[in-house]
Amino acid sequence: MYTNVMLKMNRKFPEFTYDIYGLNKKELEEYINIWLEGRIIKDKFGNILSDEMWTVKKVDQPTSFHLYNRIFNPISIKFLCVTDKQDDKFIIKPNIFNLKAQIHSIDDTSYGMWKYDITMEEAQSLRTMLMKYLNEKKEVNGNDWLLFGKNNNFTNFEI
């Protein structure tokens, strides 16, 4: 499924995104340019509610200015199930997901984009495309990242 991407399935990303900012240089190198499985949440029937992948990338100087001058930042690409509220209960829409791709910072600042109401197959395909895009970059520029998303019909951009 994830061809031509560096993927480590036997290691997990730190429990909290911000944990990477406390790592020393040697520890941080374990996460740079390597895709790791994040939190995967399933319901009692085995349906995926949330599925995420993580890496850490170097960002360029203009991007780092918006991210508290941190040059290494976590990036997540995750999809989340879509729900409807019916009779005060949340009902999962079968095989419908929203995908969020985000360059995180040490606080709530980020470069993020969304794709809404897509199938699992579309979400996996888009995530692979975004992973490949990021793998090709030695440094990530936040504005170029969002432009790439815009050119691929992502919406609701965040800076």
C-alpha positions as CSV (number, residue, x, y, z in Angstrom):
1,M,0.0,0.0,0.0
2,Y,2.8,2.5,0.9
3,T,5.2,2.1,-1.9
4,N,8.4,4.2,-2.1
5,V,7.9,5.6,1.4
6,M,10.2,4.9,4.3
7,L,7.9,3.2,6.8
8,K,8.6,1.7,10.2
9,M,5.6,-0.3,11.3
10,N,7.4,-1.8,14.4
11,R,7.8,1.6,16.1
12,K,5.2,4.0,17.2
13,F,5.3,7.8,17.3
14,P,5.5,9.3,20.8
15,E,2.2,9.3,22.6
16,F,2.0,13.1,22.6
17,T,3.0,15.1,19.5
18,Y,4.9,17.7,21.5
19,D,7.2,15.0,23.0
20,I,9.5,15.3,20.1
21,Y,10.5,18.8,21.1
22,G,12.1,17.3,24.3
23,L,14.2,14.8,22.4
24,N,18.0,15.3,22.1
25,K,19.5,15.3,18.6
26,K,20.3,11.6,18.6
27,E,16.8,10.7,19.7
28,L,15.2,13.1,17.2
29,E,17.1,11.4,14.3
30,E,15.0,8.3,15.0
31,Y,11.9,10.1,13.7
32,I,13.2,12.4,10.9
33,N,12.0,11.3,7.5
34,I,10.6,8.0,8.8
35,W,6.9,7.3,8.7
36,L,5.5,5.8,11.9
37,E,2.1,4.5,12.8
38,G,0.3,6.8,15.1
39,R,-2.9,6.1,17.0
40,I,-5.4,3.8,15.3
41,I,-8.8,3.7,16.9
42,K,-11.4,1.1,16.1
43,D,-14.9,0.6,17.5
44,K,-16.0,-2.7,19.1
45,F,-16.9,-4.1,15.6
46,G,-13.4,-3.4,14.2
47,N,-14.5,-0.4,12.1
48,I,-11.7,2.3,11.9
49,L,-12.6,5.5,13.6
50,S,-9.2,7.2,13.3
51,D,-6.0,6.2,11.6
52,E,-2.8,8.3,11.5
53,M,0.7,8.3,10.3
54,W,3.5,10.6,11.5
55,T,7.0,11.8,10.6
56,V,9.3,14.6,11.6
57,K,10.6,16.9,8.9
58,K,12.9,19.9,8.7
59,V,11.1,23.1,7.6
60,D,12.6,26.1,5.9
61,Q,13.3,29.3,7.8
62,P,10.1,31.2,6.6
63,T,8.0,28.3,7.8
64,S,9.8,27.9,11.1
65,F,9.0,31.6,11.9
66,H,5.3,30.6,12.0
67,L,6.2,27.5,14.1
68,Y,8.0,29.2,17.0
69,N,11.3,29.0,15.2
70,R,11.4,25.2,15.5
71,I,13.2,23.8,12.4
72,F,12.1,20.1,13.1
73,N,8.4,19.6,13.4
74,P,6.0,16.6,13.4
75,I,3.7,16.1,10.5
76,S,0.6,13.9,10.7
77,I,-1.7,12.6,8.1
78,K,-4.8,11.0,9.5
79,F,-8.3,10.1,8.6
80,L,-11.3,10.2,10.9
81,C,-14.6,8.6,10.5
82,V,-17.6,10.8,9.8
83,T,-20.6,10.7,12.1
84,D,-24.1,11.9,12.2
85,K,-26.1,12.8,15.3
86,Q,-29.4,10.9,15.4
87,D,-31.6,10.9,18.5
88,D,-28.8,12.2,20.7
89,K,-26.5,9.4,19.5
90,F,-23.6,9.6,17.1
91,I,-23.9,7.2,14.2
92,I,-20.9,6.3,12.1
93,K,-21.3,6.8,8.4
94,P,-20.0,3.6,6.8
95,N,-16.8,4.0,4.8
96,I,-16.9,7.8,4.8
97,F,-13.9,9.7,6.2
98,N,-12.3,13.1,6.6
99,L,-8.6,13.4,6.0
100,K,-6.4,16.0,7.8
101,A,-2.8,16.6,6.9
102,Q,-0.8,19.0,9.2
103,I,2.6,20.3,10.0
104,H,2.4,20.7,13.7
105,S,4.2,23.2,16.0
106,I,4.9,23.3,19.7
107,D,1.5,24.9,20.3
108,D,-1.7,25.1,18.2
109,T,-0.1,26.8,15.3
110,S,0.1,24.7,12.2
111,Y,0.0,24.4,8.5
112,G,-3.0,22.1,8.0
113,M,-5.5,21.1,5.3
114,W,-8.6,18.9,5.1
115,K,-10.4,16.7,2.6
116,Y,-14.0,15.8,3.5
117,D,-16.4,12.9,2.9
118,I,-14.1,10.5,1.1
119,T,-13.9,6.7,1.1
120,M,-11.2,4.7,2.9
121,E,-9.6,3.9,-0.5
122,E,-9.5,7.6,-1.4
123,A,-8.1,8.5,2.1
124,Q,-5.3,5.8,1.7
125,S,-4.5,7.0,-1.8
126,L,-4.3,10.7,-0.8
127,R,-2.2,9.9,2.3
128,T,0.2,7.9,0.2
129,M,0.4,10.9,-2.3
130,L,1.1,13.3,0.6
131,M,3.7,11.0,2.1
132,K,5.5,10.8,-1.3
133,Y,5.4,14.5,-1.6
134,L,7.0,15.0,1.8
135,N,9.6,12.3,1.2
136,E,10.8,14.2,-1.8
137,K,11.5,17.3,0.2
138,K,14.7,17.9,2.1
139,E,13.0,20.9,3.8
140,V,9.3,21.6,3.8
141,N,7.9,25.0,3.0
142,G,4.6,25.5,4.7
143,N,3.1,27.6,1.9
144,D,4.2,25.1,-0.8
145,W,2.7,22.4,1.3
146,L,-0.7,24.2,1.4
147,L,-0.4,25.0,-2.3
148,F,0.2,21.3,-3.1
149,G,-3.0,20.5,-1.0
150,K,-5.0,23.2,-2.9
151,N,-3.9,21.8,-6.2
152,N,-5.2,18.4,-5.1
153,N,-8.6,19.8,-3.9
154,F,-7.9,19.9,-0.2
155,T,-9.9,22.6,1.6
156,N,-10.1,24.6,4.9
157,F,-6.4,25.6,5.1
158,E,-4.9,26.6,8.4
159,I,-1.9,28.6,9.2
